[in-house]
């Protein structure tokens, strides 16, 4: 075991050194020191816009240097354990070193994936929306399954998730839902999910038990709340509607007009939020979502690839899917962009999306190299 373990440690050290170069860690540590020095100045908060920008920069840099320093400490501890195990010929110390090596390899994998997140907005939190498409009630049920899948993925990844808005379907499932997902590099991880998702199964809503194909669209937007970005929103361009929040009822829901719907009239973009307890909080959340959607609107004007994610007509239907989930007559989840597939559909629908996300990130990195 000792020879095999020492080889694994040697491989981990080599991978660590390679990542140190590819991530330009020395430069980022220097940048971290510079930003921390800026924040220590007594007049730092005099210019609120500049200060917020620096705080965002610092958060982004720390998201890389923090895990790197943790990994470096883990490797040093591991090498010390191996030295002790050799000196003492202690099986318990060798076993402890083996456990530490597992931790190091897991941390290395996370850092390797993070190295692929080089987009300008990858470090941000995100809004993830699911919309039922072609397929009737089956599509609404499929949208609710995706809602659960992304909630479980976020839980596995250590992200926090909050519903911003949800529209249930009377018979089953949901018509659409918008989630606010917060964590480290959330947008960078979830942008691989943008597009149409197709489900093939025996319909639970068909008395004749026929096979049904359903579609749902997923969109992911970076969260710019509190940041300075070049999206000019004029109050005169907005129509704000107030209405009673939907839901199961209770002492607050449906009794006050706390829900907010905002229409940006020049673009026709509509956003709404009803899950906060106050009208003020719902309006603030809706404005943040509007800012994100207007950013995507402007981005789509420049980026033909984003338009293609939904096809030329923007349909949530056959021919435009990025991933297919087949439950009958066999089980298979296949990503049509990367070719990654698995027969373990239960694991995927329970939030195990890591293989699909990493393959997409690797493909994008190679295409942009």
GULUM-663009 format. One line per 2 residues: their letters; for each residue x, y, z of C-alpha. Coordinates in steps of 0.02 Angstrom, whole numbers, plus 50000, padded with zeros to 5 digits. Example, Ala and Ser with C-alpha at 12.3 -4.5 7.8 and 13.67 -1.06 7.14 Angstrom:
BEGIN
as> 50615,49775,50390 | 50684,49947,50357
% end
This chain:
BEGIN
xx> 50000,50000,50000 | 50140,50122,50042
xx> 50215,50117,49866 | 50045,50142,49784
xx> 50001,50283,49903 | 50167,50371,49875
xx> 50137,50364,49687 | 49965,50441,49709
xx> 50039,50579,49816 | 50173,50611,49686
xx> 50039,50623,49550 | 49938,50743,49658
xx> 50088,50855,49686 | 50122,50860,49498
xx> 49940,50903,49462 | 49945,51036,49598
xx> 50099,51118,49523 | 50018,51115,49351
xx> 49861,51198,49418 | 49966,51328,49506
xx> 50035,51382,49339 | 49872,51370,49239
xx> 49773,51467,49370 | 49913,51598,49386
xx> 49903,51583,49574 | 50053,51696,49609
xx> 49970,51836,49510 | 49804,51809,49599
xx> 49886,51813,49770 | 49967,51978,49723
xx> 49797,52041,49665 | 49720,51983,49829
xx> 49848,52081,49930 | 49817,52236,49823
xx> 49628,52227,49846 | 49643,52199,50033
xx> 49758,52349,50044 | 49629,52455,49951
xx> 49492,52402,50072 | 49598,52452,50222
xx> 49605,52634,50166 | 49499,52750,50276
xx> 49410,52829,50126 | 49370,52661,50044
xx> 49180,52679,50057 | 49174,52861,50002
xx> 49148,52803,49822 | 49011,52670,49842
xx> 49015,52612,49661 | 49203,52586,49658
xx> 49200,52503,49830 | 49066,52377,49777
xx> 49168,52336,49622 | 49322,52300,49728
xx> 49221,52191,49848 | 49159,52088,49699
xx> 49338,52073,49632 | 49400,52017,49803
xx> 49263,51886,49816 | 49308,51819,49644
xx> 49495,51808,49682 | 49465,51727,49852
xx> 49353,51596,49770 | 49512,51532,49685
xx> 49651,51570,49810 | 49552,51503,49959
xx> 49530,51324,49893 | 49708,51328,49825
xx> 49782,51371,49995 | 49673,51236,50076
xx> 49738,51109,49951 | 49917,51163,49977
xx> 49897,51140,50165 | 49819,50968,50138
xx> 49964,50912,50029 | 50093,50971,50156
xx> 50001,50880,50295 | 49993,50724,50188
xx> 50179,50725,50151 | 50214,50746,50337
xx> 50102,50597,50378 | 50194,50488,50251
xx> 50361,50538,50326 | 50298,50490,50500
xx> 50227,50326,50437 | 50394,50278,50360
xx> 50493,50326,50516 | 50376,50235,50636
xx> 50321,50092,50520 | 50145,50126,50587
xx> 49995,50051,50497 | 49875,50174,50580
xx> 49975,50322,50513 | 49977,50245,50339
xx> 49787,50225,50350 | 49768,50406,50404
xx> 49878,50460,50259 | 49769,50361,50138
xx> 49613,50450,50201 | 49701,50618,50183
xx> 49750,50573,50004 | 49567,50543,49962
xx> 49527,50718,50026 | 49671,50793,49925
xx> 49614,50708,49765 | 49436,50770,49792
xx> 49498,50949,49821 | 49609,50936,49667
xx> 49461,50885,49560 | 49358,51033,49621
xx> 49502,51152,49585 | 49527,51075,49413
xx> 49345,51109,49371 | 49359,51285,49440
xx> 49505,51316,49322 | 49381,51295,49179
xx> 49271,51436,49245 | 49354,51583,49161
xx> 49200,51677,49098 | 49176,51858,49155
xx> 49017,51813,49251 | 49058,51635,49305
xx> 49090,51689,49485 | 48915,51761,49507
xx> 48758,51691,49587 | 48621,51647,49463
xx> 48436,51643,49422 | 48382,51475,49352
xx> 48212,51463,49267 | 48118,51309,49206
xx> 47974,51328,49081 | 47858,51187,49026
xx> 47852,51167,48837 | 47766,51048,48716
xx> 47683,50898,48798 | 47533,50964,48894
xx> 47517,50909,49075 | 47664,50789,49052
xx> 47775,50938,49010 | 47716,51028,49168
xx> 47756,50872,49269 | 47926,50864,49182
xx> 47959,51046,49230 | 47926,51002,49413
xx> 48047,50854,49398 | 48182,50971,49332
xx> 48141,51093,49473 | 48176,50954,49598
xx> 48332,50897,49503 | 48413,51067,49510
xx> 48366,51088,49693 | 48451,50923,49733
xx> 48604,50970,49628 | 48619,51135,49723
xx> 48607,51042,49888 | 48746,50922,49836
xx> 48856,51068,49779 | 48831,51167,49939
xx> 48730,51306,49855 | 48578,51391,49931
xx> 48416,51397,49832 | 48262,51507,49852
xx> 48106,51514,49744 | 48076,51685,49668
xx> 47918,51642,49575 | 47820,51484,49533
xx> 47663,51452,49431 | 47583,51283,49469
xx> 47481,51186,49341 | 47306,51140,49402
xx> 47314,50956,49357 | 47497,50919,49398
xx> 47670,50997,49397 | 47715,51177,49360
xx> 47707,51292,49210 | 47865,51383,49261
xx> 47977,51422,49409 | 48121,51541,49441
xx> 48253,51498,49572 | 48386,51612,49648
xx> 48541,51504,49672 | 48686,51570,49776
xx> 48860,51501,49803 | 49037,51496,49732
xx> 49042,51502,49541 | 48857,51460,49528
xx> 48828,51541,49358 | 48985,51460,49287
xx> 48926,51288,49341 | 48744,51306,49290
xx> 48762,51392,49121 | 48788,51219,49045
xx> 48602,51185,49078 | 48535,51323,48964
xx> 48425,51249,48829 | 48284,51125,48797
xx> 48275,50962,48896 | 48173,50815,48826
xx> 48090,50676,48926 | 48028,50510,48853
xx> 47924,50397,48968 | 47761,50305,48991
xx> 47641,50446,49035 | 47568,50431,49211
xx> 47423,50540,49148 | 47375,50426,49003
xx> 47246,50292,49045 | 47311,50188,48898
xx> 47491,50198,48965 | 47563,50261,48802
xx> 47738,50330,48784 | 47745,50520,48792
xx> 47880,50645,48742 | 47886,50806,48843
xx> 47993,50962,48835 | 48048,51097,48956
xx> 48168,51243,48935 | 48299,51295,49061
xx> 48374,51468,49066 | 48513,51529,49180
xx> 48555,51713,49208 | 48698,51791,49307
xx> 48644,51889,49461 | 48705,52070,49453
xx> 48615,52133,49608 | 48724,52261,49697
xx> 48851,52269,49555 | 48882,52406,49430
xx> 48843,52348,49253 | 48800,52444,49095
xx> 48613,52411,49090 | 48514,52574,49087
xx> 48338,52551,49157 | 48229,52706,49150
xx> 48080,52715,49269 | 47976,52786,49125
xx> 48005,52622,49029 | 47929,52515,49168
xx> 47750,52464,49202 | 47732,52399,49379
xx> 47579,52294,49426 | 47536,52240,49602
xx> 47430,52087,49637 | 47389,51962,49774
xx> 47518,51825,49792 | 47464,51651,49739
xx> 47492,51498,49844 | 47412,51394,49981
xx> 47347,51544,50080 | 47384,51574,50263
xx> 47383,51735,50364 | 47481,51838,50237
xx> 47470,51759,50064 | 47320,51815,49956
xx> 47267,51951,50081 | 47382,52093,50026
xx> 47443,52149,49856 | 47625,52107,49894
xx> 47666,52019,49730 | 47751,52126,49597
xx> 47752,52111,49408 | 47866,52227,49308
xx> 47854,52249,49120 | 48001,52330,49029
xx> 47900,52408,48888 | 48039,52439,48759
xx> 48093,52255,48759 | 47930,52174,48814
xx> 48022,52079,48951 | 47912,52036,49100
xx> 47971,51980,49272 | 47876,51945,49431
xx> 47908,51898,49611 | 47783,51843,49742
xx> 47879,51738,49866 | 47942,51877,49980
xx> 47830,51936,50122 | 47832,52121,50077
xx> 47796,52219,49919 | 47962,52311,49939
xx> 48062,52149,49947 | 47969,52076,49798
xx> 48002,52233,49696 | 48187,52231,49738
xx> 48201,52047,49687 | 48101,52078,49528
xx> 48214,52224,49479 | 48368,52116,49504
xx> 48292,51982,49393 | 48245,52113,49262
xx> 48423,52176,49261 | 48486,51999,49229
xx> 48360,51968,49088 | 48400,52133,49004
xx> 48584,52087,49010 | 48542,51922,48923
xx> 48432,52016,48798 | 48578,52127,48750
xx> 48696,51978,48749 | 48584,51882,48629
xx> 48591,52024,48505 | 48778,51994,48492
xx> 48789,51807,48517 | 48707,51695,48387
xx> 48752,51540,48488 | 48632,51588,48626
xx> 48490,51604,48500 | 48525,51430,48433
xx> 48497,51353,48605 | 48310,51368,48573
xx> 48313,51350,48384 | 48272,51482,48255
xx> 48092,51504,48317 | 48134,51490,48502
xx> 48026,51335,48517 | 48029,51224,48671
xx> 48000,51069,48566 | 48075,50930,48461
xx> 48239,50960,48371 | 48310,51090,48489
xx> 48352,50986,48643 | 48524,50991,48724
xx> 48491,50836,48829 | 48371,50689,48822
xx> 48309,50587,48970 | 48235,50419,48917
xx> 48144,50317,49049 | 48052,50196,48931
xx> 48079,50075,48844 | 48258,50087,48913
xx> 48345,50207,49032 | 48470,50333,48963
xx> 48517,50515,48990 | 48618,50585,48844
xx> 48692,50758,48818 | 48685,50795,48632
xx> 48824,50926,48640 | 48960,50827,48727
xx> 48903,50647,48695 | 48909,50607,48882
xx> 48777,50479,48929 | 48727,50367,49074
xx> 48595,50234,49105 | 48581,50285,49289
xx> 48433,50401,49260 | 48380,50398,49443
xx> 48547,50471,49499 | 48538,50611,49368
xx> 48359,50657,49414 | 48415,50658,49595
xx> 48540,50796,49554 | 48698,50703,49501
xx> 48744,50820,49357 | 48931,50836,49387
xx> 48987,50730,49239 | 48876,50826,49117
xx> 48929,50997,49182 | 49115,50957,49183
xx> 49108,50886,49006 | 49022,51044,48944
xx> 49150,51156,49030 | 49294,51055,48959
xx> 49219,51063,48784 | 49196,51252,48796
xx> 49373,51276,48861 | 49446,51174,48718
xx> 49342,51268,48588 | 49399,51436,48656
x> 49584,51385,48672
% end
